[in-house]
Amino acid sequence: MRKLAGPPVKSIKHSKEFREKYGKEDVFVEGERWAVHVKRKYREFEELINDFLRRSEKKLLDDGVRSNIAKSVSKNFRVLKSKSVEKLIEKDKEFAIFLRKYFERGT
């Protein structure tokens, strides 16, 4: 959940719109403004990233992603969690060597 700050209570038009949008029972006054608790669309970082990575190349371009990145990402790109990476390293020794060289290069 996250708290969303709404319009000032004194703003009749915007107060009405806010209360209609979020349900009159769910909104509350905090200070001089309306507020509401709303559910987050994504609860986990991985959900957000994976949703982003499933977008088409056109959608990524429309969202301002550079063309070379959008093209690569739209081709079944995915993020692996640590357990998946560990399994991949165990299966693919060349990948393990690549990762080691990549991370050693930065030190």
Chimera marker file (.cmm) of the C-alpha trace (Angstrom):
<marker_set name="trace">
<marker id="1" x="0.000" y="0.000" z="0.000" r="1" g="1" b="0" radius="0.5"/>
<marker id="2" x="1.003" y="3.576" z="-0.482" r="1" g="1" b="0" radius="0.5"/>
<marker id="3" x="-0.599" y="6.794" z="0.629" r="1" g="1" b="0" radius="0.5"/>
<marker id="4" x="-1.697" y="9.123" z="-2.138" r="1" g="1" b="0" radius="0.5"/>
<marker id="5" x="-2.149" y="12.796" z="-1.274" r="1" g="1" b="0" radius="0.5"/>
<marker id="6" x="-5.201" y="14.375" z="-2.840" r="1" g="1" b="0" radius="0.5"/>
<marker id="7" x="-6.450" y="17.895" z="-3.352" r="1" g="1" b="0" radius="0.5"/>
<marker id="8" x="-7.083" y="20.422" z="-0.594" r="1" g="1" b="0" radius="0.5"/>
<marker id="9" x="-10.375" y="19.819" z="1.210" r="1" g="1" b="0" radius="0.5"/>
<marker id="10" x="-11.435" y="23.407" z="0.397" r="1" g="1" b="0" radius="0.5"/>
<marker id="11" x="-11.292" y="22.717" z="-3.352" r="1" g="1" b="0" radius="0.5"/>
<marker id="12" x="-14.874" y="21.562" z="-3.886" r="1" g="1" b="0" radius="0.5"/>
<marker id="13" x="-14.569" y="20.495" z="-7.538" r="1" g="1" b="0" radius="0.5"/>
<marker id="14" x="-11.318" y="18.569" z="-7.079" r="1" g="1" b="0" radius="0.5"/>
<marker id="15" x="-12.465" y="17.074" z="-3.776" r="1" g="1" b="0" radius="0.5"/>
<marker id="16" x="-15.570" y="15.680" z="-5.451" r="1" g="1" b="0" radius="0.5"/>
<marker id="17" x="-13.527" y="14.210" z="-8.321" r="1" g="1" b="0" radius="0.5"/>
<marker id="18" x="-11.003" y="12.660" z="-5.914" r="1" g="1" b="0" radius="0.5"/>
<marker id="19" x="-13.689" y="11.112" z="-3.731" r="1" g="1" b="0" radius="0.5"/>
<marker id="20" x="-15.553" y="9.744" z="-6.761" r="1" g="1" b="0" radius="0.5"/>
<marker id="21" x="-12.366" y="8.237" z="-8.182" r="1" g="1" b="0" radius="0.5"/>
<marker id="22" x="-11.188" y="6.546" z="-4.981" r="1" g="1" b="0" radius="0.5"/>
<marker id="23" x="-14.472" y="5.788" z="-3.266" r="1" g="1" b="0" radius="0.5"/>
<marker id="24" x="-16.037" y="7.948" z="-0.627" r="1" g="1" b="0" radius="0.5"/>
<marker id="25" x="-15.479" y="5.329" z="2.102" r="1" g="1" b="0" radius="0.5"/>
<marker id="26" x="-11.752" y="4.906" z="1.414" r="1" g="1" b="0" radius="0.5"/>
<marker id="27" x="-10.619" y="8.528" z="1.428" r="1" g="1" b="0" radius="0.5"/>
<marker id="28" x="-9.708" y="10.424" z="4.578" r="1" g="1" b="0" radius="0.5"/>
<marker id="29" x="-8.575" y="13.891" z="5.548" r="1" g="1" b="0" radius="0.5"/>
<marker id="30" x="-4.979" y="14.418" z="6.591" r="1" g="1" b="0" radius="0.5"/>
<marker id="31" x="-4.139" y="17.959" z="7.540" r="1" g="1" b="0" radius="0.5"/>
<marker id="32" x="-5.935" y="20.088" z="4.965" r="1" g="1" b="0" radius="0.5"/>
<marker id="33" x="-5.876" y="17.561" z="2.122" r="1" g="1" b="0" radius="0.5"/>
<marker id="34" x="-7.726" y="14.444" z="1.099" r="1" g="1" b="0" radius="0.5"/>
<marker id="35" x="-5.705" y="11.224" z="1.133" r="1" g="1" b="0" radius="0.5"/>
<marker id="36" x="-6.228" y="7.575" z="0.294" r="1" g="1" b="0" radius="0.5"/>
<marker id="37" x="-4.289" y="4.332" z="0.632" r="1" g="1" b="0" radius="0.5"/>
<marker id="38" x="-3.994" y="2.572" z="-2.727" r="1" g="1" b="0" radius="0.5"/>
<marker id="39" x="-2.561" y="-0.811" z="-3.609" r="1" g="1" b="0" radius="0.5"/>
<marker id="40" x="0.709" y="-0.715" z="-5.475" r="1" g="1" b="0" radius="0.5"/>
<marker id="41" x="0.618" y="-2.182" z="-8.967" r="1" g="1" b="0" radius="0.5"/>
<marker id="42" x="3.937" y="-3.898" z="-8.304" r="1" g="1" b="0" radius="0.5"/>
<marker id="43" x="4.907" y="-5.306" z="-4.929" r="1" g="1" b="0" radius="0.5"/>
<marker id="44" x="8.258" y="-6.690" z="-6.009" r="1" g="1" b="0" radius="0.5"/>
<marker id="45" x="11.002" y="-5.085" z="-8.050" r="1" g="1" b="0" radius="0.5"/>
<marker id="46" x="11.211" y="-8.142" z="-10.302" r="1" g="1" b="0" radius="0.5"/>
<marker id="47" x="7.535" y="-7.764" z="-11.252" r="1" g="1" b="0" radius="0.5"/>
<marker id="48" x="8.128" y="-4.191" z="-12.398" r="1" g="1" b="0" radius="0.5"/>
<marker id="49" x="11.270" y="-5.022" z="-14.375" r="1" g="1" b="0" radius="0.5"/>
<marker id="50" x="9.787" y="-8.112" z="-16.009" r="1" g="1" b="0" radius="0.5"/>
<marker id="51" x="6.644" y="-6.205" z="-16.985" r="1" g="1" b="0" radius="0.5"/>
<marker id="52" x="8.819" y="-3.506" z="-18.529" r="1" g="1" b="0" radius="0.5"/>
<marker id="53" x="10.928" y="-6.070" z="-20.384" r="1" g="1" b="0" radius="0.5"/>
<marker id="54" x="7.856" y="-7.758" z="-21.913" r="1" g="1" b="0" radius="0.5"/>
<marker id="55" x="6.929" y="-4.601" z="-23.812" r="1" g="1" b="0" radius="0.5"/>
<marker id="56" x="7.167" y="-4.502" z="-27.575" r="1" g="1" b="0" radius="0.5"/>
<marker id="57" x="9.982" y="-2.614" z="-29.272" r="1" g="1" b="0" radius="0.5"/>
<marker id="58" x="7.497" y="0.047" z="-30.407" r="1" g="1" b="0" radius="0.5"/>
<marker id="59" x="6.156" y="0.565" z="-26.874" r="1" g="1" b="0" radius="0.5"/>
<marker id="60" x="9.682" y="0.814" z="-25.485" r="1" g="1" b="0" radius="0.5"/>
<marker id="61" x="10.554" y="3.409" z="-28.133" r="1" g="1" b="0" radius="0.5"/>
<marker id="62" x="7.364" y="5.329" z="-27.331" r="1" g="1" b="0" radius="0.5"/>
<marker id="63" x="8.409" y="5.327" z="-23.653" r="1" g="1" b="0" radius="0.5"/>
<marker id="64" x="11.754" y="6.930" z="-24.526" r="1" g="1" b="0" radius="0.5"/>
<marker id="65" x="14.035" y="3.896" z="-24.500" r="1" g="1" b="0" radius="0.5"/>
<marker id="66" x="16.912" y="4.275" z="-26.971" r="1" g="1" b="0" radius="0.5"/>
<marker id="67" x="16.474" y="2.281" z="-30.181" r="1" g="1" b="0" radius="0.5"/>
<marker id="68" x="19.414" y="-0.120" z="-29.756" r="1" g="1" b="0" radius="0.5"/>
<marker id="69" x="18.312" y="-0.980" z="-26.214" r="1" g="1" b="0" radius="0.5"/>
<marker id="70" x="14.633" y="-1.322" z="-27.177" r="1" g="1" b="0" radius="0.5"/>
<marker id="71" x="15.556" y="-3.689" z="-30.003" r="1" g="1" b="0" radius="0.5"/>
<marker id="72" x="17.646" y="-5.921" z="-27.717" r="1" g="1" b="0" radius="0.5"/>
<marker id="73" x="15.213" y="-5.882" z="-24.803" r="1" g="1" b="0" radius="0.5"/>
<marker id="74" x="12.204" y="-6.735" z="-26.950" r="1" g="1" b="0" radius="0.5"/>
<marker id="75" x="13.880" y="-10.006" z="-28.025" r="1" g="1" b="0" radius="0.5"/>
<marker id="76" x="12.951" y="-12.186" z="-25.045" r="1" g="1" b="0" radius="0.5"/>
<marker id="77" x="15.185" y="-10.346" z="-22.580" r="1" g="1" b="0" radius="0.5"/>
<marker id="78" x="14.724" y="-11.293" z="-18.924" r="1" g="1" b="0" radius="0.5"/>
<marker id="79" x="16.158" y="-10.706" z="-15.482" r="1" g="1" b="0" radius="0.5"/>
<marker id="80" x="17.399" y="-13.670" z="-13.508" r="1" g="1" b="0" radius="0.5"/>
<marker id="81" x="17.228" y="-13.930" z="-9.742" r="1" g="1" b="0" radius="0.5"/>
<marker id="82" x="20.308" y="-15.118" z="-7.879" r="1" g="1" b="0" radius="0.5"/>
<marker id="83" x="19.174" y="-18.760" z="-7.654" r="1" g="1" b="0" radius="0.5"/>
<marker id="84" x="18.614" y="-18.863" z="-11.425" r="1" g="1" b="0" radius="0.5"/>
<marker id="85" x="22.054" y="-17.363" z="-12.034" r="1" g="1" b="0" radius="0.5"/>
<marker id="86" x="23.630" y="-19.943" z="-9.724" r="1" g="1" b="0" radius="0.5"/>
<marker id="87" x="21.957" y="-22.759" z="-11.657" r="1" g="1" b="0" radius="0.5"/>
<marker id="88" x="23.058" y="-21.258" z="-14.967" r="1" g="1" b="0" radius="0.5"/>
<marker id="89" x="26.651" y="-20.980" z="-13.727" r="1" g="1" b="0" radius="0.5"/>
<marker id="90" x="26.596" y="-24.638" z="-12.671" r="1" g="1" b="0" radius="0.5"/>
<marker id="91" x="25.324" y="-25.705" z="-16.109" r="1" g="1" b="0" radius="0.5"/>
<marker id="92" x="27.351" y="-23.362" z="-18.309" r="1" g="1" b="0" radius="0.5"/>
<marker id="93" x="31.040" y="-23.060" z="-17.425" r="1" g="1" b="0" radius="0.5"/>
<marker id="94" x="31.660" y="-20.547" z="-20.240" r="1" g="1" b="0" radius="0.5"/>
<marker id="95" x="29.049" y="-18.252" z="-18.732" r="1" g="1" b="0" radius="0.5"/>
<marker id="96" x="30.702" y="-18.646" z="-15.320" r="1" g="1" b="0" radius="0.5"/>
<marker id="97" x="34.075" y="-17.634" z="-16.801" r="1" g="1" b="0" radius="0.5"/>
<marker id="98" x="32.482" y="-14.655" z="-18.561" r="1" g="1" b="0" radius="0.5"/>
<marker id="99" x="30.876" y="-13.432" z="-15.318" r="1" g="1" b="0" radius="0.5"/>
<marker id="100" x="34.090" y="-13.815" z="-13.373" r="1" g="1" b="0" radius="0.5"/>
<marker id="101" x="36.095" y="-11.857" z="-15.950" r="1" g="1" b="0" radius="0.5"/>
<marker id="102" x="33.372" y="-9.220" z="-16.177" r="1" g="1" b="0" radius="0.5"/>
<marker id="103" x="33.269" y="-8.565" z="-12.444" r="1" g="1" b="0" radius="0.5"/>
<marker id="104" x="37.049" y="-8.818" z="-11.950" r="1" g="1" b="0" radius="0.5"/>
<marker id="105" x="37.517" y="-6.182" z="-14.636" r="1" g="1" b="0" radius="0.5"/>
<marker id="106" x="35.696" y="-3.649" z="-12.458" r="1" g="1" b="0" radius="0.5"/>
<marker id="107" x="38.037" y="-4.044" z="-9.469" r="1" g="1" b="0" radius="0.5"/>
<link id1="1" id2="2" r="1" g="1" b="0" radius="0.2"/>
<link id1="2" id2="3" r="1" g="1" b="0" radius="0.2"/>
<link id1="3" id2="4" r="1" g="1" b="0" radius="0.2"/>
<link id1="4" id2="5" r="1" g="1" b="0" radius="0.2"/>
<link id1="5" id2="6" r="1" g="1" b="0" radius="0.2"/>
<link id1="6" id2="7" r="1" g="1" b="0" radius="0.2"/>
<link id1="7" id2="8" r="1" g="1" b="0" radius="0.2"/>
<link id1="8" id2="9" r="1" g="1" b="0" radius="0.2"/>
<link id1="9" id2="10" r="1" g="1" b="0" radius="0.2"/>
<link id1="10" id2="11" r="1" g="1" b="0" radius="0.2"/>
<link id1="11" id2="12" r="1" g="1" b="0" radius="0.2"/>
<link id1="12" id2="13" r="1" g="1" b="0" radius="0.2"/>
<link id1="13" id2="14" r="1" g="1" b="0" radius="0.2"/>
<link id1="14" id2="15" r="1" g="1" b="0" radius="0.2"/>
<link id1="15" id2="16" r="1" g="1" b="0" radius="0.2"/>
<link id1="16" id2="17" r="1" g="1" b="0" radius="0.2"/>
<link id1="17" id2="18" r="1" g="1" b="0" radius="0.2"/>
<link id1="18" id2="19" r="1" g="1" b="0" radius="0.2"/>
<link id1="19" id2="20" r="1" g="1" b="0" radius="0.2"/>
<link id1="20" id2="21" r="1" g="1" b="0" radius="0.2"/>
<link id1="21" id2="22" r="1" g="1" b="0" radius="0.2"/>
<link id1="22" id2="23" r="1" g="1" b="0" radius="0.2"/>
<link id1="23" id2="24" r="1" g="1" b="0" radius="0.2"/>
<link id1="24" id2="25" r="1" g="1" b="0" radius="0.2"/>
<link id1="25" id2="26" r="1" g="1" b="0" radius="0.2"/>
<link id1="26" id2="27" r="1" g="1" b="0" radius="0.2"/>
<link id1="27" id2="28" r="1" g="1" b="0" radius="0.2"/>
<link id1="28" id2="29" r="1" g="1" b="0" radius="0.2"/>
<link id1="29" id2="30" r="1" g="1" b="0" radius="0.2"/>
<link id1="30" id2="31" r="1" g="1" b="0" radius="0.2"/>
<link id1="31" id2="32" r="1" g="1" b="0" radius="0.2"/>
<link id1="32" id2="33" r="1" g="1" b="0" radius="0.2"/>
<link id1="33" id2="34" r="1" g="1" b="0" radius="0.2"/>
<link id1="34" id2="35" r="1" g="1" b="0" radius="0.2"/>
<link id1="35" id2="36" r="1" g="1" b="0" radius="0.2"/>
<link id1="36" id2="37" r="1" g="1" b="0" radius="0.2"/>
<link id1="37" id2="38" r="1" g="1" b="0" radius="0.2"/>
<link id1="38" id2="39" r="1" g="1" b="0" radius="0.2"/>
<link id1="39" id2="40" r="1" g="1" b="0" radius="0.2"/>
<link id1="40" id2="41" r="1" g="1" b="0" radius="0.2"/>
<link id1="41" id2="42" r="1" g="1" b="0" radius="0.2"/>
<link id1="42" id2="43" r="1" g="1" b="0" radius="0.2"/>
<link id1="43" id2="44" r="1" g="1" b="0" radius="0.2"/>
<link id1="44" id2="45" r="1" g="1" b="0" radius="0.2"/>
<link id1="45" id2="46" r="1" g="1" b="0" radius="0.2"/>
<link id1="46" id2="47" r="1" g="1" b="0" radius="0.2"/>
<link id1="47" id2="48" r="1" g="1" b="0" radius="0.2"/>
<link id1="48" id2="49" r="1" g="1" b="0" radius="0.2"/>
<link id1="49" id2="50" r="1" g="1" b="0" radius="0.2"/>
<link id1="50" id2="51" r="1" g="1" b="0" radius="0.2"/>
<link id1="51" id2="52" r="1" g="1" b="0" radius="0.2"/>
<link id1="52" id2="53" r="1" g="1" b="0" radius="0.2"/>
<link id1="53" id2="54" r="1" g="1" b="0" radius="0.2"/>
<link id1="54" id2="55" r="1" g="1" b="0" radius="0.2"/>
<link id1="55" id2="56" r="1" g="1" b="0" radius="0.2"/>
<link id1="56" id2="57" r="1" g="1" b="0" radius="0.2"/>
<link id1="57" id2="58" r="1" g="1" b="0" radius="0.2"/>
<link id1="58" id2="59" r="1" g="1" b="0" radius="0.2"/>
<link id1="59" id2="60" r="1" g="1" b="0" radius="0.2"/>
<link id1="60" id2="61" r="1" g="1" b="0" radius="0.2"/>
<link id1="61" id2="62" r="1" g="1" b="0" radius="0.2"/>
<link id1="62" id2="63" r="1" g="1" b="0" radius="0.2"/>
<link id1="63" id2="64" r="1" g="1" b="0" radius="0.2"/>
<link id1="64" id2="65" r="1" g="1" b="0" radius="0.2"/>
<link id1="65" id2="66" r="1" g="1" b="0" radius="0.2"/>
<link id1="66" id2="67" r="1" g="1" b="0" radius="0.2"/>
<link id1="67" id2="68" r="1" g="1" b="0" radius="0.2"/>
<link id1="68" id2="69" r="1" g="1" b="0" radius="0.2"/>
<link id1="69" id2="70" r="1" g="1" b="0" radius="0.2"/>
<link id1="70" id2="71" r="1" g="1" b="0" radius="0.2"/>
<link id1="71" id2="72" r="1" g="1" b="0" radius="0.2"/>
<link id1="72" id2="73" r="1" g="1" b="0" radius="0.2"/>
<link id1="73" id2="74" r="1" g="1" b="0" radius="0.2"/>
<link id1="74" id2="75" r="1" g="1" b="0" radius="0.2"/>
<link id1="75" id2="76" r="1" g="1" b="0" radius="0.2"/>
<link id1="76" id2="77" r="1" g="1" b="0" radius="0.2"/>
<link id1="77" id2="78" r="1" g="1" b="0" radius="0.2"/>
<link id1="78" id2="79" r="1" g="1" b="0" radius="0.2"/>
<link id1="79" id2="80" r="1" g="1" b="0" radius="0.2"/>
<link id1="80" id2="81" r="1" g="1" b="0" radius="0.2"/>
<link id1="81" id2="82" r="1" g="1" b="0" radius="0.2"/>
<link id1="82" id2="83" r="1" g="1" b="0" radius="0.2"/>
<link id1="83" id2="84" r="1" g="1" b="0" radius="0.2"/>
<link id1="84" id2="85" r="1" g="1" b="0" radius="0.2"/>
<link id1="85" id2="86" r="1" g="1" b="0" radius="0.2"/>
<link id1="86" id2="87" r="1" g="1" b="0" radius="0.2"/>
<link id1="87" id2="88" r="1" g="1" b="0" radius="0.2"/>
<link id1="88" id2="89" r="1" g="1" b="0" radius="0.2"/>
<link id1="89" id2="90" r="1" g="1" b="0" radius="0.2"/>
<link id1="90" id2="91" r="1" g="1" b="0" radius="0.2"/>
<link id1="91" id2="92" r="1" g="1" b="0" radius="0.2"/>
<link id1="92" id2="93" r="1" g="1" b="0" radius="0.2"/>
<link id1="93" id2="94" r="1" g="1" b="0" radius="0.2"/>
<link id1="94" id2="95" r="1" g="1" b="0" radius="0.2"/>
<link id1="95" id2="96" r="1" g="1" b="0" radius="0.2"/>
<link id1="96" id2="97" r="1" g="1" b="0" radius="0.2"/>
<link id1="97" id2="98" r="1" g="1" b="0" radius="0.2"/>
<link id1="98" id2="99" r="1" g="1" b="0" radius="0.2"/>
<link id1="99" id2="100" r="1" g="1" b="0" radius="0.2"/>
<link id1="100" id2="101" r="1" g="1" b="0" radius="0.2"/>
<link id1="101" id2="102" r="1" g="1" b="0" radius="0.2"/>
<link id1="102" id2="103" r="1" g="1" b="0" radius="0.2"/>
<link id1="103" id2="104" r="1" g="1" b="0" radius="0.2"/>
<link id1="104" id2="105" r="1" g="1" b="0" radius="0.2"/>
<link id1="105" id2="106" r="1" g="1" b="0" radius="0.2"/>
<link id1="106" id2="107" r="1" g="1" b="0" radius="0.2"/>
</marker_set>
